[in-house]
Amino acid sequence: MRLQSGCDRQVHPPPLFLTFVKRMDAYIEQAGLGQILEKIRTGKRLSLDDGKKLYEHPNILALGYLANIVRERLNGDKTYFIYNQHINYSNICTNLCKFCAFGRKRDDQLAYEMSIDEIRKKVRERLDEPISEVHVVGGVHPDLPFSYYTDMLRAIQEERPGVHIQAFTCVEIHHLAQLAGKPVDETLRLLIEVGLGSMPGGGAEVFSPRIRKLTCEDKISGEEWLRVAKIAHQTGLKTNATMLYGHIETVEERLEHLDALRRLQDETNGFLAFIPLAFHPKNTELGIGRSNTTGINDLKNVAVSRLMLDNFPHIKAYWIMLGQKMAQVALAFGADDMDGTVSEERITHMAGGETEQAIGHKTLIRLIREAGRQPVQRDTLYTVLENC
């Protein structure tokens, strides 16, 4: 190991640090994870069997130590955040997944859709803030025409010129291609022309056909989600990816999901970040009789994701889903991003999420610093805007 000083001379790690590393490595050996530690130290890819061993291992601190090795190798002490605004334009949806409290039939008393003017108003309400990203997600609406979506992107750009718009999951893009009557790649190019800058990672859920049949039978398959993501990457768009955990999926199905993402990233290098999403059961059909995920489950999914997705540059601790306190802890378990300021996030909160709907950038900076990390304000594509 060689540290650089300002004059580029060799600086050896202090003896106390080396002693700490040796003791921790011995601790990992005693926990039965020595072979996995060796793979991590030498940069070798973990197998699905390795991932299963990590998921089933009872020592959460050992998992955190392993994940932190990879986290700091890729991102050091940096923890990223973005000044962003969420707009959920409609919850009317044809899929009505059993794990979702957001989607509604058109005649439901809680159904809503925003007009283009209402979307303009939402953007104008925050023009005094230094927002660099507008994040747009909605349901698979049965009636809105393709022109609604292009008009929406144009309107956002007109109200806030130059803002990066991260919009439409792979599920929505598949639907928009059908509305446009064009292949996915042509549909994406039309959207890019009017302002689409990147895509969020929602709708992935768990790729397992068994899970999708039981929970979201009307949604596109996991295979189709991956196909749309691949086309988006080939078109030049960066995207995120997610996994919804903590419902009826098995450990093996989680790992197959992570492996499918890892293989696509090998091929396209188009994913920016992975976001493990904890299932919120309240007000969902699937959630009857189920409880929220535990803190241990949350931290395991962050840590295992960081260790398995060796080709993903970033892992998010999405505070909207985890809560601020757990998101702070996750920064020591592989996560290097806390997402952003957000505003009026409806998807999680309709499922009983009790976190705030928005927090200020000063609060994010404080949370990151308290966790012993260096806050870094970024844009959507992870260009550093300010070291805070």
The 8 nearest C-alpha neighbors of each residue, nearest first, counted from 0:
[[1, 2, 11, 12, 10, 9, 17, 3],
 [2, 0, 11, 9, 10, 3, 12, 8],
 [1, 3, 10, 9, 11, 4, 0, 12],
 [4, 2, 7, 9, 8, 10, 1, 5],
 [3, 5, 7, 6, 8, 2, 10, 9],
 [4, 6, 7, 3, 8, 2, 9, 10],
 [7, 5, 4, 8, 3, 9, 10, 2],
 [8, 6, 4, 3, 5, 9, 2, 10],
 [9, 7, 6, 4, 10, 3, 5, 2],
 [8, 10, 1, 3, 2, 11, 7, 4],
 [11, 9, 2, 1, 8, 3, 12, 4],
 [10, 12, 1, 13, 9, 2, 0, 14],
 [13, 11, 14, 16, 10, 17, 2, 0],
 [12, 14, 16, 15, 11, 17, 18, 10],
 [13, 15, 17, 16, 18, 12, 19, 11],
 [16, 14, 18, 13, 17, 19, 12, 20],
 [17, 15, 19, 18, 13, 14, 20, 12],
 [18, 16, 14, 20, 19, 15, 21, 13],
 [17, 19, 15, 21, 16, 20, 14, 22],
 [18, 20, 16, 22, 17, 21, 23, 15],
 [21, 19, 23, 17, 22, 18, 24, 16],
 [22, 20, 24, 18, 23, 19, 25, 17],
 [21, 23, 25, 19, 20, 24, 26, 18],
 [22, 24, 26, 20, 25, 21, 19, 27],
 [23, 25, 27, 21, 26, 22, 20, 28],
 [26, 24, 28, 22, 23, 27, 21, 29],
 [25, 27, 23, 29, 24, 28, 22, 30],
 [28, 26, 30, 24, 29, 25, 32, 33],
 [29, 27, 33, 25, 31, 30, 26, 32],
 [28, 30, 26, 31, 27, 25, 32, 33],
 [29, 31, 27, 28, 32, 26, 61, 58],
 [32, 30, 28, 29, 33, 27, 34, 35],
 [33, 31, 35, 27, 28, 30, 34, 36],
 [32, 34, 28, 36, 35, 31, 27, 37],
 [35, 33, 37, 36, 32, 38, 31, 28],
 [34, 36, 38, 37, 32, 33, 39, 49],
 [37, 35, 33, 39, 34, 38, 40, 32],
 [36, 38, 40, 34, 35, 39, 41, 33],
 [39, 37, 43, 35, 41, 36, 40, 42],
 [38, 40, 36, 42, 37, 41, 43, 35],
 [39, 41, 37, 38, 42, 36, 43, 68],
 [42, 40, 38, 39, 43, 37, 36, 44],
 [41, 43, 39, 40, 38, 44, 37, 309],
 [44, 42, 38, 41, 39, 45, 40, 37],
 [43, 45, 46, 42, 38, 309, 307, 39],
 [46, 44, 49, 307, 43, 47, 50, 38],
 [47, 45, 49, 48, 50, 44, 307, 51],
 [46, 48, 50, 49, 51, 254, 45, 255],
 [49, 47, 51, 46, 50, 52, 45, 53],
 [50, 48, 46, 52, 47, 51, 45, 53],
 [49, 51, 47, 53, 48, 52, 54, 46],
 [52, 50, 48, 54, 53, 49, 55, 47],
 [51, 53, 49, 55, 50, 54, 56, 48],
 [54, 52, 50, 56, 51, 55, 49, 303],
 [55, 53, 51, 52, 56, 50, 299, 303],
 [54, 56, 52, 53, 51, 57, 250, 50],
 [55, 57, 53, 54, 58, 52, 59, 62],
 [58, 56, 59, 55, 54, 53, 61, 60],
 [59, 57, 61, 60, 56, 62, 30, 63],
 [58, 60, 62, 61, 57, 63, 299, 295],
 [61, 59, 63, 62, 58, 64, 332, 65],
 [60, 62, 64, 63, 59, 58, 27, 65],
 [63, 61, 59, 65, 60, 64, 66, 302],
 [62, 64, 332, 60, 66, 61, 65, 67],
 [63, 65, 61, 67, 62, 66, 60, 68],
 [66, 64, 62, 68, 67, 63, 61, 36],
 [67, 65, 333, 63, 302, 68, 69, 64],
 [66, 68, 70, 333, 64, 69, 65, 332],
 [67, 69, 65, 66, 71, 70, 72, 64],
 [70, 68, 72, 67, 66, 71, 73, 306],
 [69, 71, 67, 333, 73, 68, 72, 74],
 [72, 70, 75, 74, 73, 68, 69, 67],
 [71, 73, 69, 70, 74, 75, 68, 67],
 [74, 72, 71, 70, 75, 69, 312, 313],
 [75, 73, 71, 77, 70, 72, 76, 335],
 [74, 76, 71, 77, 72, 73, 70, 78],
 [75, 77, 372, 373, 71, 74, 78, 371],
 [78, 76, 373, 75, 74, 372, 374, 375],
 [79, 77, 335, 374, 336, 373, 375, 372],
 [78, 80, 336, 375, 376, 374, 377, 335],
 [81, 79, 338, 339, 376, 337, 336, 377],
 [80, 82, 339, 377, 376, 83, 378, 338],
 [81, 83, 130, 340, 339, 131, 129, 360],
 [84, 82, 132, 130, 341, 340, 81, 133],
 [83, 85, 341, 133, 342, 134, 132, 86],
 [86, 84, 134, 342, 341, 133, 135, 344],
 [85, 87, 135, 88, 134, 136, 84, 133],
 [88, 86, 136, 137, 89, 135, 85, 345],
 [87, 89, 113, 137, 86, 112, 136, 90],
 [90, 88, 112, 137, 111, 91, 87, 138],
 [89, 91, 102, 138, 103, 137, 101, 92],
 [92, 90, 103, 140, 104, 138, 89, 105],
 [91, 93, 139, 138, 140, 102, 94, 103],
 [92, 94, 139, 95, 141, 140, 91, 104],
 [93, 95, 217, 96, 92, 218, 139, 215],
 [96, 94, 102, 93, 92, 97, 103, 99],
 [97, 95, 215, 99, 98, 94, 214, 216],
 [96, 98, 284, 214, 285, 99, 283, 215],
 [99, 97, 285, 283, 96, 284, 214, 286],
 [100, 98, 96, 101, 97, 283, 102, 95],
 [101, 99, 350, 283, 282, 349, 102, 98],
 [100, 102, 346, 99, 349, 90, 103, 350],
 [101, 103, 90, 92, 95, 91, 100, 138],
 [104, 102, 91, 110, 92, 90, 107, 105],
 [105, 103, 107, 106, 91, 92, 110, 102],
 [104, 106, 107, 91, 110, 103, 92, 111],
 [107, 105, 104, 108, 110, 103, 109, 91],
 [108, 106, 110, 109, 104, 105, 103, 91],
 [107, 109, 110, 106, 105, 111, 103, 104],
 [110, 108, 107, 111, 103, 106, 90, 104],
 [111, 109, 107, 103, 108, 91, 105, 90],
 [112, 110, 89, 90, 109, 91, 113, 105],
 [113, 111, 89, 88, 114, 90, 91, 110],
 [114, 112, 88, 117, 89, 118, 115, 111],
 [113, 115, 117, 116, 118, 112, 88, 119],
 [114, 116, 118, 117, 151, 119, 113, 154],
 [115, 117, 119, 114, 118, 120, 113, 154],
 [118, 116, 120, 114, 119, 115, 113, 121],
 [117, 119, 115, 121, 120, 116, 114, 113],
 [118, 120, 116, 122, 117, 121, 123, 115],
 [119, 121, 117, 123, 118, 122, 124, 116],
 [122, 120, 118, 124, 119, 123, 117, 125],
 [121, 123, 119, 120, 124, 125, 118, 126],
 [122, 124, 120, 126, 125, 121, 119, 158],
 [125, 123, 121, 122, 126, 120, 127, 119],
 [126, 124, 127, 123, 128, 122, 121, 130],
 [125, 127, 123, 128, 124, 122, 159, 129],
 [126, 128, 125, 129, 124, 123, 130, 122],
 [127, 129, 126, 125, 130, 82, 131, 124],
 [130, 128, 131, 127, 82, 126, 83, 125],
 [129, 131, 82, 83, 128, 132, 84, 133],
 [130, 132, 162, 82, 83, 163, 378, 129],
 [133, 131, 83, 163, 164, 130, 162, 134],
 [132, 134, 84, 164, 83, 85, 165, 163],
 [133, 135, 85, 165, 166, 84, 164, 86],
 [134, 136, 166, 86, 87, 85, 165, 167],
 [137, 135, 87, 167, 166, 86, 88, 134],
 [138, 136, 87, 89, 88, 90, 139, 135],
 [137, 139, 92, 90, 140, 91, 89, 102],
 [140, 138, 92, 93, 171, 141, 174, 137],
 [139, 141, 92, 91, 138, 142, 143, 93],
 [142, 140, 93, 143, 139, 92, 91, 144],
 [143, 141, 140, 144, 139, 91, 145, 178],
 [142, 144, 140, 147, 141, 145, 146, 148],
 [145, 143, 146, 147, 142, 178, 148, 179],
 [144, 146, 147, 148, 178, 179, 175, 143],
 [145, 147, 149, 144, 148, 150, 143, 151],
 [148, 146, 150, 145, 144, 149, 151, 143],
 [149, 147, 151, 150, 146, 145, 152, 144],
 [148, 150, 146, 152, 151, 147, 153, 190],
 [149, 151, 153, 147, 148, 152, 146, 154],
 [152, 150, 148, 154, 149, 153, 115, 147],
 [153, 151, 149, 155, 154, 150, 194, 193],
 [154, 152, 150, 156, 151, 155, 193, 157],
 [155, 153, 157, 151, 156, 152, 150, 158],
 [154, 156, 158, 152, 157, 153, 159, 151],
 [157, 155, 160, 159, 153, 154, 158, 152],
 [156, 158, 154, 155, 160, 159, 153, 152],
 [157, 159, 155, 156, 154, 160, 123, 119],
 [158, 160, 156, 157, 162, 155, 161, 126],
 [161, 159, 156, 157, 162, 158, 155, 163],
 [160, 162, 163, 159, 156, 131, 157, 194],
 [161, 163, 131, 160, 132, 159, 164, 156],
 [164, 162, 132, 196, 131, 133, 165, 161],
 [165, 163, 133, 196, 195, 132, 166, 134],
 [166, 164, 197, 134, 198, 196, 199, 133],
 [165, 167, 135, 198, 134, 164, 136, 199],
 [168, 166, 136, 171, 198, 172, 135, 199],
 [167, 169, 171, 170, 201, 199, 200, 198],
 [168, 170, 172, 171, 224, 227, 173, 228],
 [171, 169, 168, 173, 172, 202, 174, 219],
 [170, 172, 174, 168, 167, 173, 169, 139],
 [173, 171, 175, 169, 174, 170, 167, 176],
 [172, 174, 170, 176, 171, 175, 169, 177],
 [173, 175, 171, 177, 172, 176, 178, 170],
 [176, 174, 178, 172, 177, 173, 179, 171],
 [177, 175, 179, 173, 178, 183, 174, 181],
 [176, 178, 180, 174, 175, 179, 173, 181],
 [179, 177, 175, 176, 180, 145, 174, 144],
 [178, 180, 176, 181, 177, 145, 175, 186],
 [181, 179, 177, 178, 176, 182, 175, 186],
 [180, 182, 179, 176, 186, 185, 183, 177],
 [183, 181, 185, 184, 176, 186, 180, 177],
 [182, 184, 186, 176, 185, 187, 181, 173],
 [183, 185, 187, 186, 182, 230, 188, 234],
 [186, 184, 188, 187, 182, 183, 181, 189],
 [187, 185, 183, 189, 184, 188, 176, 181],
 [186, 188, 190, 184, 189, 185, 191, 183],
 [187, 189, 191, 185, 190, 186, 192, 184],
 [190, 188, 186, 192, 187, 191, 185, 193],
 [191, 189, 187, 192, 188, 193, 195, 149],
 [190, 192, 195, 188, 194, 193, 189, 187],
 [191, 193, 189, 190, 194, 188, 195, 187],
 [194, 192, 190, 191, 153, 152, 149, 195],
 [193, 195, 191, 152, 192, 196, 153, 190],
 [194, 196, 191, 190, 164, 197, 193, 165],
 [197, 195, 164, 165, 163, 194, 191, 236],
 [198, 196, 165, 237, 236, 238, 195, 166],
 [197, 199, 238, 165, 166, 167, 168, 237],
 [200, 198, 239, 168, 238, 201, 165, 166],
 [201, 199, 240, 239, 241, 168, 238, 198],
 [202, 200, 168, 203, 241, 199, 240, 204],
 [201, 203, 204, 170, 168, 169, 200, 241],
 [202, 204, 201, 241, 205, 242, 206, 224],
 [205, 203, 243, 242, 202, 206, 241, 201],
 [206, 204, 207, 242, 203, 256, 243, 210],
 [205, 207, 221, 256, 208, 204, 203, 211],
 [206, 208, 210, 209, 205, 252, 211, 221],
 [209, 207, 211, 210, 212, 206, 220, 221],
 [210, 208, 212, 207, 211, 213, 206, 214],
 [211, 209, 213, 207, 212, 208, 214, 248],
 [210, 212, 215, 208, 214, 213, 216, 209],
 [213, 211, 216, 209, 210, 214, 215, 208],
 [212, 214, 210, 211, 215, 209, 216, 97],
 [213, 215, 97, 211, 212, 96, 210, 216],
 [216, 214, 96, 211, 218, 217, 212, 97],
 [215, 217, 212, 211, 218, 214, 213, 96],
 [218, 216, 94, 215, 219, 96, 93, 95],
 [219, 217, 215, 216, 94, 220, 170, 96],
 [220, 218, 223, 170, 217, 224, 221, 216],
 [221, 219, 223, 222, 224, 218, 206, 208],
 [220, 222, 206, 224, 223, 225, 203, 219],
 [221, 223, 225, 220, 224, 226, 206, 219],
 [222, 224, 226, 220, 225, 221, 219, 227],
 [225, 223, 221, 227, 226, 222, 169, 228],
 [224, 226, 228, 222, 223, 227, 229, 221],
 [227, 225, 223, 229, 228, 224, 222, 230],
 [228, 226, 230, 224, 229, 225, 169, 231],
 [229, 227, 231, 225, 226, 230, 224, 232],
 [228, 230, 226, 232, 231, 227, 225, 233],
 [229, 231, 233, 227, 232, 228, 234, 184],
 [232, 230, 234, 228, 236, 229, 233, 227],
 [233, 231, 236, 269, 235, 229, 234, 230],
 [234, 232, 230, 235, 231, 229, 267, 236],
 [235, 233, 231, 232, 236, 230, 184, 188],
 [234, 236, 232, 233, 231, 237, 269, 230],
 [237, 235, 232, 197, 231, 234, 238, 196],
 [236, 238, 269, 197, 270, 232, 271, 198],
 [239, 237, 198, 270, 199, 197, 271, 269],
 [238, 240, 200, 272, 199, 270, 271, 273],
 [239, 241, 200, 273, 274, 272, 201, 238],
 [242, 240, 274, 200, 275, 273, 201, 203],
 [241, 243, 204, 275, 205, 276, 203, 244],
 [244, 242, 204, 276, 277, 278, 205, 275],
 [245, 243, 277, 278, 246, 242, 276, 248],
 [244, 246, 278, 292, 277, 247, 243, 248],
 [245, 247, 248, 244, 278, 285, 286, 289],
 [248, 246, 249, 245, 210, 244, 285, 214],
 [247, 249, 246, 252, 210, 250, 253, 244],
 [250, 248, 252, 251, 253, 247, 254, 246],
 [249, 251, 253, 252, 254, 51, 248, 54],
 [250, 252, 254, 249, 253, 255, 51, 47],
 [253, 251, 255, 249, 254, 250, 207, 248],
 [252, 254, 256, 250, 251, 255, 257, 249],
 [253, 255, 257, 251, 256, 252, 258, 250],
 [256, 254, 258, 252, 257, 253, 259, 251],
 [255, 257, 253, 259, 254, 258, 206, 205],
 [258, 256, 254, 260, 259, 255, 261, 253],
 [257, 259, 261, 255, 260, 256, 254, 262],
 [260, 258, 262, 256, 261, 257, 255, 263],
 [261, 259, 263, 257, 258, 262, 264, 256],
 [260, 262, 258, 264, 259, 263, 308, 257],
 [261, 263, 265, 259, 264, 260, 258, 266],
 [264, 262, 266, 260, 265, 261, 267, 259],
 [263, 265, 268, 261, 267, 266, 262, 260],
 [266, 264, 262, 263, 267, 268, 261, 310],
 [265, 267, 263, 264, 268, 262, 269, 229],
 [266, 268, 264, 269, 265, 263, 232, 229],
 [269, 267, 264, 270, 265, 266, 263, 232],
 [268, 270, 232, 237, 267, 264, 238, 271],
 [271, 269, 238, 239, 272, 237, 268, 264],
 [272, 270, 239, 238, 312, 237, 313, 269],
 [271, 273, 313, 239, 314, 270, 311, 312],
 [272, 274, 240, 314, 241, 239, 315, 313],
 [273, 275, 241, 315, 314, 276, 240, 272],
 [276, 274, 242, 241, 243, 301, 277, 273],
 [275, 277, 243, 242, 274, 244, 278, 320],
 [276, 278, 244, 243, 245, 320, 279, 292],
 [279, 277, 245, 244, 243, 280, 246, 276],
 [278, 280, 350, 291, 281, 277, 351, 352],
 [281, 279, 286, 283, 278, 350, 289, 291],
 [280, 282, 350, 351, 283, 279, 286, 100],
 [283, 281, 350, 100, 280, 284, 351, 286],
 [284, 282, 100, 286, 285, 98, 281, 99],
 [283, 285, 97, 286, 287, 98, 282, 99],
 [286, 284, 97, 98, 283, 287, 280, 214],
 [285, 287, 280, 289, 283, 284, 281, 288],
 [288, 286, 289, 285, 284, 283, 280, 281],
 [287, 289, 286, 290, 285, 280, 281, 284],
 [290, 288, 286, 287, 280, 291, 285, 246],
 [289, 291, 292, 280, 288, 286, 279, 281],
 [290, 292, 279, 280, 293, 278, 289, 245],
 [291, 293, 245, 296, 290, 277, 294, 297],
 [294, 292, 296, 295, 297, 291, 290, 298],
 [293, 295, 297, 296, 298, 292, 325, 299],
 [294, 296, 298, 293, 297, 299, 59, 292],
 [297, 295, 299, 293, 294, 298, 292, 300],
 [296, 298, 294, 300, 295, 299, 293, 301],
 [297, 299, 301, 295, 300, 296, 302, 329],
 [300, 298, 302, 296, 301, 297, 303, 295],
 [299, 301, 303, 297, 298, 302, 304, 296],
 [300, 302, 298, 304, 299, 303, 333, 305],
 [301, 303, 299, 332, 333, 305, 66, 304],
 [304, 302, 306, 300, 305, 301, 299, 307],
 [305, 303, 307, 301, 302, 306, 308, 300],
 [306, 304, 302, 303, 333, 308, 307, 66],
 [305, 307, 303, 304, 66, 308, 309, 302],
 [308, 306, 304, 309, 305, 303, 45, 50],
 [309, 307, 310, 305, 311, 304, 306, 261],
 [308, 310, 307, 311, 306, 305, 44, 261],
 [309, 311, 308, 312, 264, 261, 265, 268],
 [312, 310, 308, 313, 309, 272, 271, 270],
 [313, 311, 310, 271, 272, 73, 314, 309],
 [312, 314, 272, 311, 335, 273, 271, 315],
 [313, 315, 334, 273, 272, 335, 274, 336],
 [316, 314, 336, 274, 334, 317, 337, 335],
 [315, 317, 337, 326, 334, 318, 336, 329],
 [318, 316, 337, 319, 315, 320, 338, 321],
 [317, 319, 322, 321, 323, 320, 326, 316],
 [318, 320, 317, 322, 321, 354, 355, 356],
 [321, 319, 318, 317, 322, 277, 276, 347],
 [322, 320, 318, 325, 326, 319, 317, 323],
 [323, 321, 318, 325, 324, 354, 319, 320],
 [322, 324, 326, 318, 325, 327, 321, 319],
 [325, 323, 327, 326, 322, 328, 321, 318],
 [324, 326, 328, 327, 322, 323, 321, 329],
 [327, 325, 329, 323, 316, 318, 324, 328],
 [326, 328, 324, 325, 329, 330, 370, 323],
 [329, 327, 325, 330, 326, 331, 324, 332],
 [330, 328, 332, 326, 331, 327, 334, 298],
 [329, 331, 334, 328, 332, 327, 335, 333],
 [330, 332, 329, 328, 333, 67, 63, 334],
 [333, 331, 63, 329, 302, 330, 66, 67],
 [332, 334, 66, 67, 70, 302, 305, 331],
 [333, 335, 330, 314, 315, 316, 329, 336],
 [334, 336, 78, 314, 330, 315, 313, 79],
 [335, 337, 79, 315, 78, 338, 334, 80],
 [336, 338, 316, 317, 80, 315, 318, 339],
 [339, 337, 80, 336, 317, 81, 315, 316],
 [340, 338, 81, 80, 82, 341, 83, 337],
 [339, 341, 358, 82, 357, 83, 359, 360],
 [342, 340, 84, 357, 83, 339, 85, 356],
 [343, 341, 357, 84, 85, 356, 344, 340],
 [342, 344, 356, 345, 85, 357, 341, 86],
 [343, 345, 342, 356, 85, 346, 341, 348],
 [344, 346, 348, 347, 349, 343, 87, 101],
 [347, 345, 101, 348, 349, 344, 350, 100],
 [348, 346, 350, 352, 349, 345, 351, 320],
 [347, 349, 352, 351, 345, 350, 346, 353],
 [348, 350, 351, 100, 347, 346, 101, 345],
 [351, 349, 100, 281, 348, 347, 282, 279],
 [350, 352, 281, 348, 349, 353, 279, 347],
 [351, 353, 348, 347, 354, 350, 279, 349],
 [354, 352, 351, 355, 348, 322, 319, 347],
 [355, 353, 322, 352, 319, 356, 320, 323],
 [354, 356, 357, 353, 358, 319, 322, 352],
 [357, 355, 343, 342, 344, 354, 341, 358],
 [358, 356, 342, 341, 355, 340, 359, 343],
 [359, 357, 340, 362, 360, 355, 341, 356],
 [358, 360, 362, 361, 340, 363, 357, 82],
 [359, 361, 363, 362, 340, 364, 358, 82],
 [362, 360, 364, 359, 363, 365, 358, 366],
 [361, 363, 365, 359, 360, 364, 366, 358],
 [364, 362, 360, 366, 365, 361, 367, 359],
 [363, 365, 361, 367, 362, 366, 374, 368],
 [364, 366, 362, 368, 363, 367, 369, 361],
 [367, 365, 363, 369, 364, 368, 362, 370],
 [366, 368, 370, 364, 369, 365, 372, 374],
 [369, 367, 371, 365, 372, 370, 366, 373],
 [368, 370, 366, 371, 367, 365, 372, 327],
 [371, 369, 367, 368, 372, 327, 366, 328],
 [372, 370, 368, 369, 367, 373, 76, 330],
 [371, 373, 76, 368, 367, 370, 77, 78],
 [372, 374, 77, 76, 78, 368, 375, 367],
 [375, 373, 78, 387, 364, 367, 79, 77],
 [376, 374, 386, 79, 387, 78, 385, 377],
 [375, 377, 80, 385, 384, 81, 79, 383],
 [378, 376, 383, 384, 381, 81, 382, 80],
 [377, 379, 381, 382, 380, 81, 131, 383],
 [378, 380, 381, 132, 377, 163, 81, 382],
 [379, 381, 378, 382, 271, 377, 237, 197],
 [382, 380, 377, 378, 379, 383, 79, 271],
 [381, 383, 377, 378, 380, 384, 379, 376],
 [384, 382, 377, 385, 381, 376, 378, 375],
 [385, 383, 377, 376, 382, 378, 386, 375],
 [386, 384, 376, 383, 387, 375, 377, 374],
 [385, 387, 375, 376, 374, 384, 383, 373],
 [386, 374, 375, 385, 376, 364, 373, 384]]
